[in-house]
Amino acid sequence: MPASGSSAPAKVKVKSGSKKSLTSGSGPVKVKARLKDDIVALLVTPQVPYSDVRTRIFKKFGVAPQPLKFKDEDGDLITLANDDDLQLALSIHPSKLILYIG
């Protein structure tokens, strides 16, 4: 009886927490970045700084940095500019985040 009671409240707490807490305890997140017809992928921790993601993506492509965007819940492309934007993107896409370049 205590085992089943303890697992249900844990799920409720995760869902009712802030957006940052949704990603803070998760495992690695797969990030794919698209530049025209090319795609690169990397694994990041949910707490990764935006600057690290940006650096790693453009190093893999071998091109100068350009704006990074993601699709929100409505399908709109949102430009990433800082750590808060990345945390928002990861809260919407906690297991796989697709970024669009340009």
N, C-alpha and C positions, 0 to 999 in steps of 0.2 A: 504494500500500500504506500509506504513512503517513497519507494522508487518511482512509481508512476506519478505521484504528486510532485516530485522534485523535477521531473523532466518537462512537464507541461509549463510550469511557471518560468523556466529558463527560456523557453521559446518565446513566451509572451514578453519577457523583459527585453530580449534582443529586438523584437519587432517594435516595441514601444520606445526604444532609446533614440538618441539623436542620430543624425546621419553619420557623424564621425564614429559613433560607437558601433554602427552597423558594419563598418569595414575594419575596425581596430582589432578584432579578435579573429578575423578570417585568415585563411592561408593565402598563398600566392595568387595573384590575379594575372590572367593572360591578357596582354595588351597587343593588339594588332594595329599597325599604322599603314595607311594606304597613300601612295604617291603615284598618281596616274595608274598604270597597270602593275606597279610593283607593290608588294606587301612584305613587311618585316614583322616579326613577332618577338616578344620578350615577356619574361615573367617578372613581376614586381611584387613587393609587399604592399599591403594596403596603405602603409604609412609613408611610402616613398615620396620624396619631394618632387614637385613638378619639374624643377630644373634638372634633376637626374633623368627623369623620363625623357624630357626634351633632348638632352645631350645624347643619351643612348640611341634614340631613334635617328637623329640626324647623323650621328657617327656611322650607324649601320648603312644608311642610304648614301653617305658620302657627299651630301649637299649642304648648302648653307641653311640655317634654321628659317623656317617659315611658320605661319600660324597653324596651330593644331586645333581641331574641332571634334566634337562628339555629338551624337544625336541624343536629345532628351526624350522624355516620355511621350511627347507630342510629335516626335520625328523632326523637330527643328534642329539645325546645326548650331551648336553653341561653341564659341571660341574659348579656349583655355588660355588663361593669362597668369595664373598663380596657383598656390597650393590649395586654396579654398575651392577653386574651379575643378581641380583634379579630384578632390574629395567628393564633390558633388557628382562628378561623372562616375566615380567608383561606387558611390551609394546607389546610383541608378543601375549600374552594370557591375555587380559585385563579383562575378565569375569571369566575364570576358568583356573587355572594353575595346571598341573599335574607334580608332582616331583617323580623321581625314586631314590631309595636309593641303594647305593652300587656301 
